């Protein structure tokens, strides 16, 4: 009798099982093996996530497959007076919204503490 692995189950069943995991366990299961990472990257499993964008270097997060169905993207950070806020150019904002338009489930877009050049 050959050994069975959880990854031998149909993908639909694994997605259902993974959907029952806590966020921390879901993050851990992504590290188990390549198959778990691929199946665990299904966007329906990560819709609960809140993606935080604090600079244009974070824009790539919004193109990651698992975040394609997120409902909330927080732009900014808690700004302390000594930080002086964020300085974004008009082009940064344009580029951000060009990425955001490709997130069909996006419902909330809180923006915190920005200063534009």
Secondary structure, DSSP 8 states (H G I E B T S, - for coil): -----GGGS-HHHHHHHHHTS-HHHHHHHTTT-HHHHHHHT-GGGSTT-EEEE-SGGGGGGGGSGGGTT-SEEEEE----TTTT-EEE-HHHHHHHHHHHTT-TT--B--EESEEE-
